[in-house]
């Protein structure tokens, strides 16, 4: 019996027949919470970049291959427009210059994170200009906004 036990240990087998294999553990909760907070921060950076005239927040939170499309209402008609990363970065340098559009401290600014997976996430921001739906990607450990679909505030808002 001692010989069988010794051979089993040497071969890496369980020493007793009643031993159960250990199930893999799920990712730790702190990692999921950290990712969720990072997604929310990227969404807030996107809004605050425009409010605070700070294009470095766009560089930090938006992927250079951004695809952004939105609808704004003018003269009672919705019109669509596309925007590149470079256009967004440029807009962040002037949109609220001298705080002519909004007071950054009191302007509408809400970020809701819908879902966070290991590589992708989705969120929504409500800002002075309207509602933006965001798709984010995690690359090199950093969450970046990859796609935006937005519209100006709907009637009644």
N, C-alpha and C positions, 0 to 999 in steps of 0.2 A: 504494500500500500504506500509506503514512504517513497519507493521508487517511482510509482505512478504519479504521486503528488509532485515530486521533484521534476520529473519529465514534463508534467503539465505546466509548471511554473517556467521551466526553461523554454518551452514552446510558446509561451504567452497565452496559454489557454486558461479559462477560469479554473480555480482550484476545486470548486464544488459544482455539482450539476445544477444547483438552485440559483446561481448567480445570474442576474438579469443585465443585459447591456444597458449602458447609460444613454438616454436620449439626448440629442443635441439641444443646447439651450437656445432660446430666442434671443435676438439682439437686446442689449440692455436698455431699460427704459430711459436712462439719462441720454443715450445716443439719440433716441427718437425725439426726446424733448429738445435736445440741442439742435437737431435738424429742423424741427418745427419752428423754433425761435429764429434760426438763421433764415428760413424762408420768409418769415414775417418781417425780419429786418431788411431783407432785400426788397420786399414790397414797399416798406416805409421809406427806404432810401430812394426808391424810384419817385415817390411823391415829393419827398422833402428836397430832392435835387432841384425840382422845378420851383417849389415854394421858396427855398433859401438861396437860389441862384448858385448852385454848387455842382458843377458838372463832374467833380470827382466821385460823387455818389452814383452817377450814371455809370462811370467806369467801374466802380466797385460792384454794382448790382445787376448790370445788364450785359448780356452776351453780345459780342461784336457782330454776330450774325443775326441780330434781332429782326423779327418780322412783326411789324405793328400795323394794324389797320383799324380805322375807326370811323364813326358816323357822327357828324355834327349837324345841328339844325340851323338853317339860315333862311329867313323869309318863308317860314312854314314848311320848308322842304329839307329832308335829310340828304346830305351829300357824304360820300365816302372819300377817305384819303388814306394813303399809305405813308409810312415814315420809316426811315432807316435808323440804324444806330447812330451814325454821324449826325443826322438831322436832329435826333433826340438830344444828343450831347450838346449840339449847338443851341437848341432851344433852351436847355437848362442854363445857359449862360445869360439869357436875356428875358425869359418868359415873365418873371416877376421882378425885373430890374427896378430898383428903388421902391420895392413893395407896392407897385402901382395896381396890381391885380388883387392880391390877397395879403392879409396879415398872417405870416407863417404860424404865429402862436394861436390864432383862433380859427383858421381856415378848416374846412371839412377835411378830415384825414383819418380814415379807418381802413384797417387791413384785416381780412378774414382769410385764414388758411383753411382750404377745403380738405386737402389730402397731401400726405408726404410719403413717398415710397423711397427706395434706396437711391434711385437715379433721377426721378421726376417728381414734380409737385405741382399743385394748382392752388391759386389764391385769387382773391378779389380785392381791389382797392376802390374806395369811394373818396373822391377828391373834388375840389372846386369845379374842375372842368367836366366831371362826369364819373362814370363807372367803368373800370378797366378789369378785364379778366386776364389773369396771368398764367402762363405755363413756364415753369422753371426747370432747369437741368442742374445736376450736380456734377461738376468737372473739377478734378484736382482738389476735391474736398470743399469746394466753394459753390454756393447756390447762385445761379444767374438767371435772369428773366430772358427767355428765348423767344416767346411769342406773347403778343398783347392784342386783344380784341376789345374795343371800347366804344362808348357812345356818350354824347353829351347828356346832361340830366334829362330824364324822361319828363313828360308833362306832369305837372303837379308837384315836382320836386324843386 
